Structure formats: C-alpha cells, structure tokens
Amino acid sequence: MRVTVDTHRCVGSGQCALNAPDVFDQRDEDGVAVVLLAEPPADTHTVVRTAAALCPASAIRLTDPLSPVEEQGI
C-alpha cells in the first residue's frame, strides 16, 4: 500500500492523525495532513483504510505500488 495526501483538498480535520498516528500527522501552521509513512507496514493497513474513509475531504489516496490502479479512492 502507498499512501498520499492531496494537501490542496485537505481541510485539516485531523481524522487521519487521530486514527492512524503512526502514518499521519498534521502541520502545525495550518493543520494540513502529512504522511509519515508512505508505505506503511501490512499490520497498519486496516487503520490506514479507516483513516482514509473518515477523511471528510477525500484527500487521502491509497494505491498498490505495483499497480497504477487506485486501491481506494476515498
């Protein structure tokens, strides 16, 4: 799994950082999400998917690094 955040779409709600704090954080100046682990370990995939699903701006993209097809277009 590869994780990216569209920082232009992010509204800084913090749901990603609350649900998957090992993978996401927020910038201090504006609350926009940042990815800490672009390729998180398999044991975190469930919480990363939950964080993506809870993003109110649908700013998180999860993809398979071996495939150009989006795993989850949340």
C-alpha positions, 0 to 999 in steps of 0.5 A: 500500500502507498499512501498520499495526501492531496494537501490542496483538498485537505481541510485539516480535520485531523481524522487521519492523525487521530486514527492512524498516528503512526502514518499521519500527522498534521502541520502545525501552521495550518493543520494540513495532513502529512504522511509519515509513512508512505508505505506503511507496514501490512499490520497498519493497513486496516487503520490506514483504510479507516483513516482514509474513509473518515477523511471528510475531504477525500484527500487521502489516496491509497494505491498498490505500488505495483499497480497504477490502479487506485486501491481506494479512492476515498 
